Structure formats: structure tokens, C-alpha cells
């Protein structure tokens, strides 16, 4: 999922945990709002903070809203009453996707247990304030056609404590340390090389033509294992290269005679230019027809549409010595890498199935 004690500084020093790290309180704090009707925390007093207890309760409610039991449904309204700001914009669409999977009968059950919250930092005064926390939980799910899975992960969040009513307490989860980028989602990342959707579509079409050419097998063209490996990274590399190696071994044994691709069409579905500080992340749907011939004869043409996530990697070139004003060559390298794949048999991304904490790997593609 991913690779994401306390007291107020002044009036609550007596209740402060030794493991908390207090810091200066912002003079004019922003007030993030929840995406839905605010949730008043039960058994909490704004004038008598119990930060550790309250934050633990907030995340138990958060994961309770994300729980799906047989015959039940997700607590969308409850979750909208807990999240807001950049985190609300980030997480609610993800829940929408799980709702669609559940309605389609693909996702059958989701539960959470062993929820543990550690407050890493508290900045507050007079009851209001900000907390930065680490949350560890184990997520279990059941999907149609797949074995039950469990994943334990630790994530980091930012919350604000607010007054609601006369003395009620509202906590808003407003920020999240994105494991795919290593940065807080509230902090935009500058895109090194901007590109229009038209430019991205052109680049992706060219990329997938080369991608499928490297995976082509004919009497005059073997699978290009080295080039194929240069097009992939991260969890998708770990998933696809053993499959291609299996095909190569089958070809060497004489069982697989030919693999060709035609009718390659690419549709850009989503583009996040700020996904990392070294390039964006695209989601693309690729339709192609595969022609496969084995020693037993030609198979019927296989027409399919598949979804991929791709990283548009930007790497600035470093030159020795002072700048040369006469140099007009490239100042950076730009290449695409497939980093994720939606397996159609289980309707899940391979990064999710692998329990990966990042989509775009931090190393291995510079």
C-alpha cells in the first residue's frame, strides 16, 4: 500500500507524550473543510484534548467507512465527513472505483484490522491544531475468482483538529504522503517537460508500436528480450518479463512459431503530470490484435483491449565544465516506461496484487 504521545504545546504540556515532537503553531491556520457533512467525534471535548485517543478513533472510523461486508456497502457519507482538502480529492475517486468493482460483483469483501496510530508531530494551541501521524493497518479483501489477500502497510497523514458546536471536536484528514511519489499530495510537483494530450497520444502510439515490435516472433525476428526489458519497470517488469521468458523458451523448443501484432490503437485515459518530480504518470488503454501460431497450427486472432500505467521519465543531462553557448543538442533524456498493468482476469492492477507501496519505482530507470 504503500513505502506514508501528544499534547498541545502550551496549556496541555502535562499530558504530552515523550515520543511526540511539538513545533511552532501557525499564526493564521488554514481551515480545511470536509468533503461532506462534518463528523463530530464521540466522547471528545474541544477544550480537553486527548490527541492520541482522538486520532486513533478517527482512523478507526476512517477504515470502518472503507469496510465492505457481504450484503453491505461502503460508508461513503461517513468517509466524506472525515476527509477534505487534497486528500479528499485524492482518496474519494479511489473509493468510487472500489464501489464500481463491488457493484459489478468483482470486489466482494474488504476488512481492516490491527489499526495502530502513532502521532509523529502535533502543532496546536487552545484546542485547535495540526497532527502528522503514521498509521499501520492490515487490509484484507476477497475478489471473485481470486484467493483472499491481506496486506499490511504503514502510511502517513496530516489532520487538523477543529471546534464544532460549543465544545465538539472535528478532525479533518487533509493530506497524505503519496507512496508513489514520496511527497505530500498537497504539494504540487513541477512538470519538467509539459505536453499536450495530443503530444502524449503521439508519443504513446510510437511507444507501443516499438513495445509490440520487440515482442514479435517470426522466422526472421526473435523476441528482443533486452529491448523489451528497457520498456518496463517496477512491478510490471517483475510480472511481464517472466511471462515473456516463458514464451522465448517455448519458441526455442519449437512449440511457439510466430507472434505478430496488428491494429494497435492507443487511447490516453488519464494524465498526472505531477506524479513524480522526474515525470508524470499516464493511464492508457491499448487495443491490438495478436496472431499466434504454434506447432499445432495457427490460433484464431486475439483482439483485446488492455490498460497500462506508464511513467514519462525525465532525466536532465549533467555536463562537465562551464556551459558551452554553442551547444544546441539535448539537455535531458525523455522515455516512457510501463510500470503497471490491469489484469483483466481479476480486474486489479499488478501493483495492488503484489502489495507494492509505489507505482513508479524510485530507482532502476535513471
N, C-alpha and C positions, 0 to 999 in steps of 0.2 A: 501499500500500500506501500507504504511507501517509507527512502534512505535519505518529518516535522519533528505551617510554614508562613503564613503570610499575615501581614498586618499593615495597617496604614502607617505612614512614616511618623506622623506626629502623635495624634491622640490615641493610637492603638498600639503603641510600642510594647506594652505589656503582653500583648497576645502574639507578638511576632515570632515566627518560627526561625530558628537559626539557619535553616537551609535556604531561606528566601533572600533575594538580593534587591533591596529597595533602591530607588533612584529618584531624581528630581521630578516633581509634578508639573505637567504643562500648565502654563498660566491661564490659557484660554482653550480648554479642551474641545475637540470636535465631538459631536454627539451623533454617533451612528444610530440609524433607526432600523428596526426590524423590518423584514420583508412583508410580514403580516401583522396581525394583532399581537401586541406585546404579551409575553408570558410572565406573569408575576410569580416570583419564586416562592413556594410554600415555606412557611415557618422561618422566614428571613426578615430581619429588621434593617432598614437602611441606616439607622443611627447606631446599630450594634453589629458591625460587620463580623462575619466568621468566614473569611475568604476561602480557606481550604475546603470547608464543608460545603459552601455555596457552589464553588466551581465544580466540585465532584458531582453535586446534584445536577448542575447544568448539563454536564456531559452524559450523565445517565439519562436525562430527558432527551438529549440530542440523539443518542443511539436507540432509545426506545421509539422515537419517531421514525427511525430508519429501519425498524424491525418489521418483517413480514412473516406472519404465521399462516398456516394452512386455513383457508377460508377467510382470512383477514385482509387488511390493506395497510399501506404505509400511512403514517401520521403527518400528511403534508402540512396541514394547518398548524400543527404543533411545532414542526420544524421551522416554518416561516415566522413563528413567534419567538424564535431563538437566534436566528441568523440575520445578518444585514450587511450593508456595505459591499466591499469587494468579495467577501466570502459568500454572501448570499447570491451574488451574480455568478459565482463560480460553481457552487455546490447544488443549487436548485435544478439547473439543467441536467446534472448528473443523476439526480433522483428521478427526474422526468423520464430519463432513459430506462431506469430500472422499473418504473411504473409501466412503461410500454412493454418491457420484457415480461412482467408479471401478467399483464392483460393478455398477452399472446400465449401464455402458458409455458413460456421458456423458463422464467425465474419463479420458483415455487416456494422458497423459504429463505429468509435472512434473519439471523440472530446475532447478538453480540454478548460477550461475557468478559470477565476479568478486566473490567474497565478501571484503570488507575490513572489518576491525575496528579501531576507534580507542578506546583507553581514555581516557575523559574524567576519571575520578577513581578513585583507589584509597585505601581506608582499611584498613590492616592492621597486624598486629603478630605476629611469631613464626610467620608462615606462613599463619595464617587471616586472613580479611578480606573486604571488600566491594569490588566494582568496578561502576562505572557506565560503560557503553560505548555507542558508536554503531556500528551495523552497516549497511553498504551491500551490497546484493546484487541480482542480476538474476534474476528468476523467469520461466521460460518454461513454457508449458503448451499442450497440444493437447486440444481437446474435439471431440466428434462434431458434425459439421455446422457448425463454425466454423473460421476461419483460425487458425493458430498465433499466439499472442500472447506478448509479452515486456514485462516491467515492471521498471524499476529504481527502488528506493526505499531510503531510509535510516530505520532505526528505532533506538530507544534501549531498553536493557535494564539491569537490575540483577542481579548474580550474587553468590553467596557462595562463597569458597574454603574447603574443609574438609579435615581429615585423614580418610583412610580406611585402615584397617590400620595397619601400623607406620610407613610413610612415604609412603603413596599419597596421591593428590590427587583430590578430588571437587569439581567446580564445579556449583552448582545455579543455574539461571536462574529467578529467583523473582518478578520484577516487569517491567513493560512500560509504556512511555509510550503510552497509547492515542491514536492519531491522531484518533479520532472525538470525543474529549473534551479533548485536550490535557493530561490528568492521568494520574498513575500509577494503574494499576488496583488497587493495594493500598490506595489512599486513597479511602474512600467519599465520595460527594457527597451532601449533604443534599437531599432532595426538597422543593422549595418548597411544593407542594400535594399531599399524599398523596391517593390514590384507590384504592378497592377495584376488583377485577376487574369487578364489576357496574357501577360508575360508569364505568369506562373503556369497557366494552362499549356502554353507553348513549351516551356521547359519540361513539364511533366510528361507531355506526349513524347518528346525526344528521349527523355529518360527511360520510359517504359518500352520504347522501341528497342533501345540498347539492352535493357534488362532481359527482355524475352529473347533477343538475339543470342545473348550469352547462354541462355538455357535451351537453345535449339540443338537438335541432334539430327544429322544427316550422314550420308555416306562420306561426305567431304568435310563435315564440320562436327567435331566432338563438343561435348559440353565444355564451356570455358569456365572452369572452376575458379580460377584466380579472379577473372573479371566479375563473375557472379558474386564472389565474396566482397569485392570492392563496392558493390551497390547496397550492401546491407550492414546493419549494426545492431548492437544491443540484443534484446530478447528475440527479435525476429531473426537475427543471424543464427542464434542458438537453435531456433525452431526449424528454419528452412534449409540450412546447409547440410545437416544430416540426411534430410529427405533427398536433396539433390545428389549427395554422395551415394545414396542407395540406388538412384536412377543410373548414375555413372557405372556402378558395379554391375547392374543388370545389363547395361549396354555392352560392357566388356565381356560379359558371359554369353552374349548373343541373344539374350531374351528380349531386349528392347532395341528396335531397329531405327525408329525415327520419331522425333518430336518436333513439330512445327507449330507456329502461331500465326494467326491472321486476324484481320478485323479488329485491331487493337484500338479501343476508344477510351479516353480518359476524361473524367468529369471531376473538377475541383469542387469538393463539398464544403470545406472549411479551411480557413487560413488564420493562424495565430502568429502574427509577425513578432510578438514579444515573448514567445515561448521560452527562449533562452537568450543569453547575451552573446551567443555566437550563431544566431539564425533562428528562423521560425519553424513552425510545425504545421503541416498540411494534412488534411484528410481527403483522400481521393478514391473514387470508385472506378475500377478498371474492368471493362468488358473485353473479352478476347475469345477467339475460337481456337481450340487446341486439336491438332491432328496427331494421333499416336498410332504407331504401327509396331506390333510385337512379332515375335517369331511365328505366332499363330495366325497373324494376319492383321489387317487394318481395323481399328476400333471406330465406332461411329464418332463423328466430330463432336467435341465437347464445348458447348457455348456456356460461358459463365461470367458473372459479374462479382468482383471481389473488392473489399475495402481495405485500404492500406493507410497507415500514418507514415509520413515522410518528413525528415528533417532537412531543411535547406541550409546547409552548413556554410558559414562564412569564416574564412581564416586569413587575417591580414598577413602580408608578407613583411618580413623584417630584413632590412638591407644593412650591410656593414658600411661604415664610413658615413661621411656627410651626404645629404641629399644631392642627387645629380639633376640639375634643372633640365638637362637634355633628355632624360629618361621618359619615355611615353608608353612603356609597357604596363602590364597589370600590376596592381598594388595589393591584390588579395586573390585568394582562391575561393571558388564557389562550387559546391557539388551537392547533389541530392543523395540521401540515404533512406532506405526503408527501415523503419525502426519498430513497426508494429503491424499486425495483420488480424483482421476479424475472422476468426474461424467460423465458417458457415455451419458446421455440424453442431456447434454448441452456442453460436451467436455470442461469442466472447472474444475479446482481444487477447492475444497470446501473452501480453504483459500481465494482464489480470490473472490468467491461468497459471503463470509462473510465479505469481506473488511478488513481482518486481516492484520496487519502490520508485523507479524512474522510467520514463518513456524514452527520453533521449539520454543515452549514456554520457557520463561525464568525461570519459577517456576513450581512446581507441579509434578516434576518427579525426585527429588533428593533422 
